[in-house]
Amino acid sequence: MRKEVASGRPLNAEASAALKAAALRLIRESGYDKVTIAAIAKEAGVARQTLYNRWNTKAELVLEAVFEETHNYAADPMLEAAGDCRALLENFLIKVFQHLSVDGDILRALIAAAQQDSAFQDAFLADFVQPRERMMTALLHYAQEHGELSPDRDPEVISAMVHGAFWYRLLNRKPLDADYARAIVSEILDCRAPVR
């Protein structure tokens, strides 16, 4: 959770970018628990206080860095220009899974940190989990509006189930790949409402 600056000079965007890049680089190389705030600041070439002017904890810094990194893989889909809903859903999940294959260890560490710190848990939910859930729910509403998802289905519940499926696999170090993305989409779109 980024700190707000009440007055004075704006925080240096270059220092923030350097700190986030350093955090990701070091943690990908050595693991979350082995990387200290001091090491991140040194790698970024800034004073430790510069880091603390922006974030309260290492977890908050890393969360922001990872969330920004998700946009390099699966940014918010442009539904206005979208075509086939199945392809749209599959591509979105494939890209999410590609990111999880790179930063899965970091996300597992952040999930563990969230269990120890309720304030960070709130930030993790608000700043990482819920935005991704909103994207998936919007995709499901789009599929419903275009007749590819039954009007009897609940997009919010399906979105929660999709996230449950891949968080479960992430936490248990099971494969998250294109085949699994396609299997999820098939379960969503090919499911028929029961005859009443």
N, C-alpha and C positions, 0 to 999 in steps of 0.2 A: 504494500500500500504506500504509494508515494506521498511524501510529506508536502504539505502546502507551505509556501514561503509567504509570511505576512507582509514583509516589506524588504526594501533593498534591491540589489541587482538580481535579475533573473538567473536561475540556475543554468549552468553551462551545458548546453545540449551535447556538445562534443564529449564532455566528461561523462555524462550519463551513458552515451552510446559506447564509450570505451569501457566503462564498468560492466555494462551488460554483455558486451562481446567477450571481455576477459572472463567473466563468470561462466559463461557457456563453454568457452574453450577449456578452461581449467577443469571444470566439473566433468565434461565429456572425457577428458584425458585421465583424470585421477579419481573421480567419484565424488559425490556430494559431501559426504562426511569428512573427506580428507582435505577439502579446500576451505581455507579460512578467509575471513574478511580481509585480513592483512595481506594475504596472498593475492586476492582479487584486486585490491587497491594498488599493490606493487605492480602487478601485471598490466593494469590499466595506466600506470604512470601518474596516479593522483594520490593525494593524501587520504588517509582513512576517514578523516572528518568530512571530506567531500562526499564520500559514500553515505555517511550517516546524516548528512544534510538532506539526502534524497530518500533513503529507506531506513526503517528502524532495525531490520534484521537481514541476514543473508537470504532467508527464505523469501522475503518480500522482493528483494532485488532479482533473485532467480526467477520468481514467478512472473515478474514483468518481462524479463528477458525471454522466457519460454513462450509467453503469450504473444509477444511480438513475432517470435519465430514461427508461430503457427500460420501467420499470414503469408509466409514464403511457401507454404504447402497448401493450405486450404483456407483461403480468404472467404469472406462472406459472398456466397454465390449471387451473380447478377441475374435475378429471376426474370427481369423484363426481357432479356435477350436469350433466355433459355429455350431449349427445344424439348427433346425427349426426356421425360421425367425419370425413367429408369436409368438412362445414361448419366443424367445429372446427379442422381443419388449415388450411383456406383462410383462415379469419378470423385465426388466429394468424400465419400468414405475411404476410397483408396488413398487419396491425398492425406487425410487425417491419419491413416495407418502408416503411411510413409514417414510422417513426422514422428509418430510414436515409436517407430523402429529406430529413429535417431536419438530421441530424447526420452525414451521410456524409462530409463534408469533415473533420470532427473525427476520425472513426474511421480515415480514411485516414492522417491525421497521426499518430495513436496507433500504427497498424501500422508506420509508418516509424520512429517512436521505438523501438518494440520491436526493430527490426532492429539498432539501435545500442547497446542496453542489455539485456544478458541477464537482469538482475534484473527490469527492467520487463517484459520479454517473458514471464517466468514469471508475474508479477502479471496481465498482460493475459490470458494463457491461463486462469489460475485464477479471476480475478475477473470476467471478461466472457465469454470464449468458451465455457468448459466449462459454466457455468450455463445458457446458451442451448441448448447441445447436449443437456444433460440434459432440458430441457423438451421439445425436439423428439423425443428418444428416448422419453420417457414417452408422448407423444401417439401415437407409432407403435406402442408396445406396447399402448396402449389400443385402437387400431384393430385390432390383431391379435387381441386378446382378444374383440373384438366381431365378428369374422369379416369385417372390411372390408379387411384386409391378409392376404395369404397366409401361412400358418404357415411356409412355406419361405423367406420373406424374413427378412433380418437387420436389425432396427431400428437397431442401432448403425451399421452400414455405410450404411444409407439416410440416417440423420441426418448422417453425415459428408459424403455426397454432396450433400445439400440445402445444407449450409453451404458446401461447395466451390462450388456453383453460384452462390449469391448473393454470396459474398465475391469471386468472380471478376468478377461484374457490377459490384459496388461498386468494386473496384480499377480497373476499366476504364471506369467512368462510363457503364455501360449502364443502360437503364431497369429499375427495380425497382418493379413496380406490381401491381395486382390481377390483371391478365391473366397475368403471370408466376407469381404465386402459384398461380393455378388450374391453369396448365400443369404446374407442379411436382407438385401434388397428383394430377393426372390421371396423370402418369408413375408415381407411387407406387402409387396404388390401382387403376388400370386395367390395370396390367401383369399378365399371366398367366404363371404358371410354365411353362417349356417341357415339352412332352410327352416322357416318357422311355420 
